[in-house]
Structure formats: structure tokens, C-alpha cells
Amino acid sequence: MAAADPDKGVEKLEDVIVRSAEQVAEQIRAARDAISNVIFGQDRVIENTLVTILSGGHALLIGVPGLAKTKLVETLGVTLGLDAKRVQFTPDLMPSDILGAEVLDESSIGKRSFRFIPGPVFAQLLMADEINRASPRTQSALLQAMQEQHITVAGVRHDLPKPFHVLATQNPLEQEGTYPLPEAQLDRFLMEIDVGYPDRDAERRILFETTGAGEALAKAAMNADAVLAAQRLVRRLPVGDSVVEAILSLVRSARPGPESGETGKLIAWGPGPRASQSLMLAVRARALLDGRLAPSIDDVLDLAEPVLKHRMALTFSARAEGRSIADVIRQLKSRIG
């Protein structure tokens, strides 16, 4: 009996990946178009949010009120076919308000037992609205769910549905009565996405589309199984050595130390290995979103800022000179390409 040709097996595997990538890319493009029909003037925000979900991560959306952050999450839930829930974070919000709680039930024969009532965290897409308004105790309750994909109540583990993503919003103008997210929790967000003002043409379209008799409604383009399949495919896409080296050089140079050169004097602390992992997944997801089978160095450069900026801090002297994290990241990117 002739031995199997290993090259044919490799070719078959590559064919499967190519076929899957083409199918998934088509679904994702349909989802992006469906979201763009509801959310106007935020193409980069939509793209980065989809990249985050395809990477299996969580995103922190930062922008002033009225820029459709809440609308974006609602539209994502419908378009991707995910069970979406929303929690409005307030200073008096308790961990049990998010995770759920046990209640004491009494049966008709008088027997008492505890029953767990799941909280809103048991969703595939959770919107944590104004997350920095909640106390650290409540923020830490969400931290385990984000990282471990399960929660523990009264010593009992409860697994969260899959996929599970947290899209948190934060108002950069509101400082009084807020609790800044600690570095450990910020590191759990794959990206920090800045939601800016729309341009004039987009705002003109918003005026007509949202104040008339009719309103554009989101349409489903995917479902939860398709999202999970896309996330598995992202992890199978090949990454060239040059892209891997670009990721390593960029992340390692963003830390204080000899690899950062003169820029290291501006950095108080930098990103850990989780940043490299996040950037590796994000560039693959962006390639798939564009219908490509492998990421490029341009993907690394385009995604460097949203992946790194919430994982870094500048020294006092750098801040006194008026430097910003975005400036430092641009300086680091210039060394790569």
C-alpha cells in the first residue's frame, strides 16, 4: 500500500482555510455594510470593533456623549446575531447586579433551597455603559468574567455563553464621581477605540436619516455559530516572520529599557506580553476582514495605537513637556515602516 503524500495533505488543509476564509470574509463584509447603514461616519470605529470581536476580545469605546456608542453595540448584537444586554454603570451598582445572585426558594411542601438567578453578564455581547462610574468592587466583579469566561457565586462556578464580549463605554469629559479603571483591568481590553465626531457629510446624513418618519433598522448578517467559526479561523491564518518581528519590535520598544532607545526615557511603564498576543490576533482579524489570507506590516502599524495606548503611561517629565502616548507610539512606529 502506497504511503500518503504529505504535500497533498498540506494542500488540502490550505484549500480548506482558503475556502473558509472566503466564505467568512463575505459574511463579515455583509455585517460591516449592515452596520454602516445604521451607524454613519464611524467606519474606522466599526472596523476596529469588528476586529476586536473576531479576535475574541473586549473593547473600550471612548467618546463624548451622542456619538452613537450605545447604538453601535445594539446594532452589532442584531447584525452578528448575538444575545446583547446592557448595564448602565452607576456608583451604587453592586457586583450581584451584574453577576446575579442566589435566592431562597420554598417549595409547596415547605422544603427550602437556594436558586441562582443569572445577571446580565450572561450574554454574548455585554455593553458596560459608562464603566468608570462604578466602584472598584463592581469593576473587579466584571474582571473575572472578561478574563476567565466564567464567574463564581457562593463558591459555585457558572460558565458564560460563547462567544462572550464586553464593549464598555467611557465618557472622557466626566471626571467627578468616577473611578478610573485600574491598569490590570485596562489590560483585559484588547483595544481602546476612540469614537470621534463625524465629518460634515456624515453629520448631514445623520440629520436626515434620524429625524424623519422612517429610521434605518439593523439587519442580521451572521449568527453566533458563524462568529465562533470566524474566531477559530482567525487563529489559523498564517503570519509571516516579518510581521511577527514587527509586532515584537513595536511592543518591546514601548517598554522602558534598552530596546526603546531614547524614547524609553519618556515611558514610565509599558505593555506586557498580552499586548503582543492582542496585536497578533488583531492583525489576523483585520486581514480576514479585508478578505486577505495573511496580515501585513501595514496592519501592525494601523492597529498599534488602539492596542497599545491604554497599556502605557508616560513619565512626569514627558507629560510636562506636552508629549502624549499617541506621539510616542507614532515615534516607535516610524522605526518599523
Disulfide bonds with the S-S distance in Angstrom:
none
